[in-house]
């Protein structure tokens, strides 16, 4: 009997870890499974359009991390570098994750030379399995701490707080996937942005 209990507990632990890894990526709207990597091209369309790329890793276990880069094609030469981490604490369905990261941008808004941000929040995601297509629905609301260097005062840094949220849908025709999302934020009173991505998992 003790041996059976130990075996059952080990089996549940393996299942929980597997679900956690998948959940961490689902919270970010990605269709990967444990140990997989996703590479995608991205586009963000708002007052300033940006195109870039992102690289995400779903490590074995309840965590996932990624990096991104985007460059504007209108309204100046703005560059944005991002890093993010998702951790599935609860191992439930739908997935509920802690999501945090860093964000550095240059010339993102008039009068703002540099902007460094630390977004912290939660991610919620649900994977709907299909015979040929997986559908992932997700949302990521976050508080953002900001430090900015303004053109009017280049020797001084200013700090502030902001809010951003991303909600979207991804279609996984594995190994390919495409997705779209709407992003709202209080940065510079910006209008909502449309974000699209298309990528490959391996």
Secondary structure, 3 states (H helix, E strand, C coil): CHHHHHHHHHHHHHHHHHHHHHHHHHCCCCCCCCCCEEEEEEEEECCCCEEEEEEEEECCCCEEEEEEEEEECCCCCCEEEEEEEEEECCCCCCEEEEEEEEEEEEEEECCEEEEEEEEEEEEEEEEECCCCCEEEEEEEEEEEEEEEEEHHHCCCEEEEEEEEEEEEEEEEECCEEEEEEEEEECHHHCCCEEEEEEEEEC
